[in-house]
Amino acid sequence: MIGGRSLLLRACGRHLSKVLRGAVNTQVSEIQASECMQHLSATFTRNKSTETPSSVSTNLDCKIMSETKEFPTLNKLGLLDKKHIQILDPGHVDHLLSTIIAGGFNKMQVIADHDRTLSRAHYNNEKTETCHGIMDNSPLMPPYYREEASKLLNKYYPIEVDPIMTEEEKTPHMVEWYGKIHTLLIKCGMSRTSIATMVKQSNVRLRDGTEDLFSKLKSKSVPVLVFSAGMGDILEEVLRHFNVYDDNVKVVSNFFEYDEQGNMIGFKGEIIHVFNKNENAVHESDYFKKIGGRNNVILLGDSLGDIKMAHGVPQPNNVLKIGFLNDKIEERMEMYKKNFDIVLVDDQTMEVCNRLIDLMMK
């Protein structure tokens, strides 16, 4: 009897744990949790019965096992039992994953943001620098630039991540911020040759496993579009610094324009900010035509604006949106879960992506 009770307790515990973390359908879970407790109560009070505790446990385990079978790909990837992995609709995500895996590498492309998506948000308890931050904090930049850039960051970044303001309300502030920074940079006359030194002196880090991920994608000839509202010249140097800028990688960002002496005198094209990535010229170019047929997309971002990066993909069959939630976690969690298929909470790795690619390579 004691052994049977123990089995039943463990079965109930496993199911209730899934209910609490939202890995199973809520309505079904409430019914099954109620049944679980009823079975448990009946087991402890039963004096005479033809049904043994072990058989009760077996029946309940069968129900719980069926839930695992509902999400076989998520289960294979180990994504159902991680507190930092939030999935609003596991059935939909499991279908996306299984379809992408079945399509193979020839049908796949990756579209990723850079700052705090490919790069870490923090390292050794210290915030890491974005492309803008690398310049803002560089001793190679004049003091007046660093001081003014810091003021602008403190003013506009809280607006960018504000969980209450709408995207439409934020957009004019982003345009204003980027415009002021660009004007400030032009005044500095920054040299092209100083960029590599700035990157080496910075504390920028790629997420753990990014080099491994890019190596696998290169080996399978999977195109990677790095789409950033940062500074393209800085971004490219970061990718070179960490040896991930291969010929399957294309960068779309804000690029500097230089004079004959190599001094920065302006920017090329329209400003890219966090909320207009769907309007950029890459969507009007032949980039997506060149990689036609790759209708399965892995999209990586840390901002709600990043979910638009795949809008230029012709006839996308499946777009798996993975969001990195780095700060203001409680305030933004529900919004991220509604917009990203998988939300990674303060995860400074590429473990989920690497698991997916590893499964495809088997």
Buried (B, 14 or more C-beta within 10 A) or exposed (E): EEEBBEBBBEBBEBBBEBBEBBBBBEEEBEEBBEBBEEBBEEBEEEEEEEEEBBEBBBBBBEBBEEBBEEBEBBBBBEBBEBEEBBBBEBEEBBBBBBBBBEBEBEBBBBBBBBBBBBBBBBBEEEBBBBBBBBBBBBEEBBEEBBEBBEEBBEEBBEBBBBEEBEEEEBBEBBBBBBEBBBEBBBEBEBBBEBBEBBBEBBBBBBBBBBBBBBEBBBEBEBBBBBBBBBBBBBBBBBBEBBEBBEEBBBBBBBBBEBEEEEBBEEBEEEBBBBBBBBBBEBBEEEBBEEBEEBBBBBBBBBBBBBBBBBEBBEEBBBBBBBBBBBBEEEEBBEBBBEBBBBBBBEBBBBBBBBBBBEEBEE
